Amino acid sequence: MQKTKKSIAKRFKLSAKGKLMRRTPGFRHLMATKSSKQKRRASQDKQVDAGRAANLKRGLPHGL
């Protein structure tokens, strides 16, 4: 039985349809200088690209 890689589990989540989702970087500070459009788009989760997702899913054996 494979253990879950906690560093992956903290940064990525699986959607209901099995897509690997990530947070947008640069959303923690310096918000006053960013446009409303940047902030709006950064607040939404992004999908991890397919090539990288296959590798990362191996670290989430239980589908967290």
C-alpha positions, 0 to 999 in steps of 0.5 A: 500500500502506497502512502500519500505524498503530503506535499502533493496533497497540500497543494493539489486537489482532485475535482469530482471528474478526476481532474487535478486542480491547483491554486494560482500563484501570486495571490497572497500579497501585493494585491493593491497593485493588481488589476481586478481582472488579475485578482478575479482570475487568480481566485479561481483554481486552475487545472494542472496540464496533462503531462504533469498531472499523471506524475502528480496523481501517483502521489495521491493514491487515495484520491484526496 
